[in-house]
Amino acid sequence: MSLPATETLTDSKVIDAIPALEAVDLMLNVQVDALGAVRKAGPALVLGADCMAKAIRSKNSIIYVAAGSSGLMALADACELPGTFGISPDLVKIHMAGGVPVDGRMPGATEDDTKAAKDVARSVSPGDALIVLSASGTTPYALQAALSAKERGATVIGIANNRDAPLLEHSDVAIHLETPSEVIAGSTRMGAGTAQKVALNLMSSLMGANLGHVYQGMMVNLVADNAKLTKRAAYIVSHIASVSQDEADRALRQSNGHVKTAILVAGGLSPSAASTLLNTYYGHLGPCLQSLSSNQDAIE
């Protein structure tokens, strides 16, 4: 019987029959090959990021849907978006077959629950971006969610590791991560999971840059809700605005912790004027700073 790539073994040695260090090397080689699969999917990842950014700009939601290990990869990416890029938590939804686990129980039968997938789709609105992950590309829960959400006008970004997977056929943006056979057959938390996690990281990071939430490689829209991030926010303001730490702290206080606004305040604007300028340029800091610099040059 012919098996999909995610269910087959590598052609090399098996990890339970070789020394532990050799097994580590073998597993790492598969992980490295998995990254190569992500590189090949670059153009599709760019399209996916554009769809995500479009959804956020229009106040629509980014919705992650998956089961099992793929669901855990989706959960990790989704939960980072509000803190890293300041995306409203209300615009980020996570649907994992059987629900997000709170302990080690993650029943496999839930991935066959197509009724639950249809229920997920009922909450989808036209313009939402639905990111659906399935290593096999045939998981009933994931496939049904994609089909039903597409009928409701959502843009479906499908991520699968097997070629010609049904999920990819029914996606508006098809991201094929052609990872090698696993060192433990069928354990898609290994190479396939690595590729999925990296692909999601790249796509959401591109989205953040697309929305103007990254400037000079810094998270200028981060939510500073702990001591570490408060210090990071002050450093970002200080670095970009070329002001002292004390001036950066003062600007952040005046701006209620909003980093982009604080950078412009540190440059001489009032908080309200800074907010107006940011709105003018749709939250992109670069043209705001350029405008501020041009005005200062004109005065001089």
C-alpha positions as CSV (number, residue, x, y, z in Angstrom):
1,M,0.0,0.0,0.0
2,S,1.3,3.5,-0.9
3,L,1.5,5.9,2.0
4,P,1.8,9.7,2.0
5,A,5.2,11.1,2.8
6,T,4.2,12.1,6.3
7,E,3.5,8.4,7.1
8,T,6.6,6.9,5.7
9,L,10.1,6.3,7.2
10,T,13.3,7.9,6.1
11,D,15.5,5.7,3.9
12,S,18.3,6.0,6.4
13,K,18.9,4.2,9.7
14,V,16.2,4.0,12.4
15,I,16.7,5.9,15.6
16,D,15.9,3.1,17.9
17,A,18.7,0.9,16.5
18,I,21.6,3.3,16.5
19,P,23.6,5.1,19.3
20,A,21.8,8.1,20.8
21,L,24.1,10.8,19.5
22,E,23.8,9.3,16.0
23,A,20.1,9.4,16.4
24,V,20.3,13.1,17.3
25,D,22.2,13.8,14.1
26,L,19.7,11.9,12.1
27,M,16.7,13.8,13.6
28,L,18.5,17.1,13.1
29,N,19.1,16.4,9.5
30,V,15.4,15.9,9.0
31,Q,14.7,19.2,10.7
32,V,17.2,21.0,8.4
33,D,15.5,19.4,5.4
34,A,12.2,20.6,6.7
35,L,13.4,24.2,6.6
36,G,14.4,23.7,3.0
37,A,10.8,22.8,2.3
38,V,9.7,26.2,3.8
39,R,12.1,28.1,1.6
40,K,10.5,26.6,-1.5
41,A,7.1,27.8,-0.3
42,G,8.3,31.4,-0.1
43,P,6.1,33.0,-2.8
44,A,3.0,31.3,-1.2
45,L,3.9,32.5,2.2
46,V,4.1,36.1,0.9
47,L,0.6,35.8,-0.5
48,G,-0.6,34.4,2.8
49,A,0.9,37.3,4.7
50,D,-0.8,39.7,2.4
51,C,-4.2,38.1,3.0
52,M,-3.6,38.2,6.8
53,A,-2.7,41.9,6.6
54,K,-5.7,42.7,4.4
55,A,-8.0,41.0,6.9
56,I,-6.6,43.1,9.8
57,R,-6.8,46.3,7.9
58,S,-10.5,45.7,7.2
59,K,-11.1,44.9,10.9
60,N,-11.7,41.2,10.0
61,S,-10.3,38.3,11.9
62,I,-7.4,35.9,11.4
63,I,-8.7,32.5,12.3
64,Y,-6.4,29.5,12.9
65,V,-8.0,26.0,12.5
66,A,-6.2,22.7,13.0
67,A,-6.1,19.4,14.9
68,G,-3.4,17.6,16.9
69,S,0.2,18.7,16.5
70,S,-0.8,21.1,13.7
71,G,-3.2,22.7,16.2
72,L,-0.4,23.2,18.7
73,M,1.7,25.0,16.0
74,A,-1.2,27.2,15.2
75,L,-1.8,28.0,18.8
76,A,1.8,29.1,19.3
77,D,1.6,31.5,16.4
78,A,-1.8,32.9,17.1
79,C,-1.1,33.7,20.8
80,E,2.0,35.8,19.8
81,L,0.2,38.2,17.5
82,P,-1.3,40.6,20.1
83,G,1.8,41.0,22.2
84,T,4.3,41.1,19.3
85,F,2.4,43.2,16.8
86,G,-0.3,44.8,18.8
87,I,-3.0,43.0,16.9
88,S,-6.3,43.2,18.8
89,P,-7.0,39.9,20.6
90,D,-10.6,40.2,19.4
91,L,-9.3,39.8,15.8
92,V,-7.4,36.5,16.5
93,K,-9.4,33.3,16.8
94,I,-8.1,29.8,17.5
95,H,-10.1,26.6,16.8
96,M,-8.4,23.4,17.6
97,A,-10.2,20.0,17.2
98,G,-11.5,19.0,20.7
99,G,-10.5,22.4,22.2
100,V,-7.1,23.7,23.4
101,P,-5.7,21.1,25.9
102,V,-5.0,22.0,29.5
103,D,-3.1,18.9,30.2
104,G,-1.6,16.0,28.3
105,R,-4.9,14.7,26.9
106,M,-5.3,15.4,23.2
107,P,-7.8,12.8,21.9
108,G,-7.2,11.8,18.3
109,A,-10.9,11.1,17.5
110,T,-11.7,14.9,17.5
111,E,-9.9,15.4,14.2
112,D,-12.7,13.5,12.5
113,D,-15.4,15.7,13.9
114,T,-16.7,17.5,10.8
115,K,-19.8,18.8,12.7
116,A,-17.5,20.8,15.0
117,A,-15.8,22.1,11.9
118,K,-19.1,23.3,10.5
119,D,-19.8,25.0,13.8
120,V,-16.5,26.9,13.5
121,A,-17.4,28.1,10.0
122,R,-20.7,29.6,11.2
123,S,-18.7,32.2,13.1
124,V,-16.7,33.2,10.0
125,S,-17.4,36.4,8.2
126,P,-16.6,37.5,4.6
127,G,-13.2,39.0,4.6
128,D,-11.8,36.9,7.4
129,A,-8.5,35.0,6.8
130,L,-8.7,31.4,7.8
131,I,-5.4,29.6,8.3
132,V,-6.0,25.9,8.1
133,L,-3.2,23.4,8.9
134,S,-3.0,19.7,8.3
135,A,0.2,17.8,7.8
136,S,-1.6,15.1,5.7
137,G,-3.9,17.7,4.1
138,T,-6.8,15.2,4.6
139,T,-7.8,15.7,8.2
140,P,-11.6,15.8,8.2
141,Y,-11.9,18.6,10.8
142,A,-9.5,20.9,8.9
143,L,-10.8,20.1,5.5
144,Q,-14.4,20.6,6.4
145,A,-13.6,23.9,8.1
146,A,-11.8,25.1,5.0
147,L,-14.7,24.1,2.7
148,S,-17.4,25.7,4.9
149,A,-15.5,28.9,5.6
150,K,-14.8,29.4,1.9
151,E,-18.5,29.2,1.2
152,R,-19.1,32.0,3.7
153,G,-16.6,34.3,1.9
154,A,-13.5,33.8,4.0
155,T,-10.0,33.6,2.4
156,V,-8.6,30.2,3.1
157,I,-4.8,29.8,3.5
158,G,-4.1,26.1,3.6
159,I,-0.9,24.6,4.8
160,A,-0.2,20.9,4.2
161,N,2.9,18.7,3.9
162,N,1.7,16.2,1.3
163,R,1.6,16.9,-2.4
164,D,-1.8,17.0,-4.0
165,A,-3.5,17.2,-0.6
166,P,-7.3,18.0,-0.8
167,L,-6.8,20.9,1.6
168,L,-4.4,22.6,-0.8
169,E,-6.9,22.0,-3.7
170,H,-9.6,23.9,-1.8
171,S,-7.5,26.8,-0.5
172,D,-7.3,30.3,-2.0
173,V,-3.6,30.3,-1.0
174,A,-2.1,26.8,-1.0
175,I,1.2,26.4,0.9
176,H,2.8,23.1,0.3
177,L,5.6,22.3,2.7
178,E,7.1,19.2,1.1
179,T,9.0,17.9,4.1
180,P,10.9,14.6,4.0
181,S,9.7,11.3,5.5
182,E,9.8,11.3,9.3
183,V,12.3,9.5,11.4
184,I,9.3,8.2,13.4
185,A,6.7,7.4,10.8
186,G,3.6,9.5,11.2
187,S,5.0,11.6,14.0
188,T,4.2,15.0,12.3
189,R,5.3,16.9,15.4
190,M,8.8,16.3,14.0
191,G,9.8,17.5,10.5
192,A,6.3,18.5,9.4
193,G,5.6,20.3,12.6
194,T,8.9,22.2,12.4
195,A,8.1,23.3,8.9
196,Q,4.6,24.4,9.9
197,K,5.9,26.4,12.9
198,V,8.5,28.2,10.8
199,A,6.1,28.9,8.0
200,L,3.6,30.4,10.4
201,N,6.4,32.5,12.0
202,L,7.5,33.8,8.6
203,M,4.0,34.6,7.4
204,S,2.8,36.4,10.6
205,S,6.1,38.4,10.7
206,L,5.6,39.5,7.1
207,M,2.1,40.5,8.0
208,G,3.4,42.6,10.9
209,A,5.9,44.4,8.6
210,N,3.1,44.8,6.0
211,L,0.9,46.5,8.5
212,G,3.7,48.9,9.6
213,H,4.2,47.2,13.0
214,V,7.9,46.6,12.3
215,Y,10.3,49.4,11.7
216,Q,14.1,49.0,11.4
217,G,13.7,45.5,12.5
218,M,12.0,46.5,15.8
219,M,8.5,45.7,17.2
220,V,7.2,49.2,17.2
221,N,3.6,48.1,17.9
222,L,4.4,45.8,20.8
223,V,2.2,45.7,23.9
224,A,4.4,46.5,26.9
225,D,2.6,44.7,29.6
226,N,5.5,43.4,31.8
227,A,8.8,44.8,33.1
228,K,10.9,43.2,30.3
229,L,8.7,44.6,27.5
230,T,8.5,48.0,29.2
231,K,12.3,48.2,29.0
232,R,12.2,47.1,25.4
233,A,9.7,49.7,24.5
234,A,11.9,52.4,26.1
235,Y,14.9,51.2,24.2
236,I,13.0,51.2,20.9
237,V,11.9,54.8,21.4
238,S,15.4,55.8,22.5
239,H,17.0,54.1,19.6
240,I,14.7,55.3,16.8
241,A,14.1,58.8,18.1
242,S,17.8,59.2,19.2
243,V,16.9,60.4,22.7
244,S,18.0,59.5,26.2
245,Q,16.4,56.7,28.2
246,D,14.7,59.3,30.5
247,E,13.3,61.2,27.5
248,A,12.0,57.9,26.0
249,D,10.3,57.0,29.3
250,R,8.7,60.4,29.5
251,A,7.4,60.1,25.9
252,L,6.0,56.7,26.6
253,R,4.1,58.0,29.7
254,Q,2.7,60.8,27.6
255,S,1.7,58.4,24.9
256,N,0.0,55.8,27.3
257,G,2.7,53.3,26.4
258,H,2.1,53.4,22.6
259,V,5.5,53.0,21.1
260,K,4.9,54.6,17.7
261,T,3.3,57.6,19.2
262,A,6.0,57.9,21.8
263,I,8.7,58.0,19.1
264,L,6.9,60.9,17.4
265,V,6.4,62.7,20.7
266,A,10.1,62.3,21.4
267,G,10.6,64.0,18.1
268,G,8.7,67.0,19.2
269,L,5.0,66.3,18.5
270,S,2.2,66.4,21.0
271,P,0.5,63.0,21.5
272,S,-2.6,64.1,19.6
273,A,-0.6,65.4,16.7
274,A,1.4,62.2,16.7
275,S,-1.7,60.1,16.6
276,T,-3.1,62.2,13.7
277,L,0.1,61.8,11.7
278,L,0.1,58.0,12.3
279,N,-3.5,57.8,11.1
280,T,-2.6,59.8,8.0
281,Y,0.0,57.2,7.1
282,Y,-2.1,54.2,8.2
283,G,0.2,53.4,11.1
284,H,3.4,53.3,9.2
285,L,6.2,55.0,11.2
286,G,8.7,55.5,8.3
287,P,6.7,58.1,6.3
288,C,5.7,59.8,9.6
289,L,9.3,60.3,10.5
290,Q,10.1,61.5,7.0
291,S,7.3,64.0,7.2
292,L,8.5,65.2,10.6
293,S,12.1,65.6,9.3
294,S,10.9,67.4,6.2
295,N,9.0,69.9,8.3
296,Q,11.9,70.5,10.6
297,D,14.2,71.1,7.6
298,A,11.7,73.6,6.2
299,I,11.7,75.5,9.5
300,E,15.4,75.7,9.6
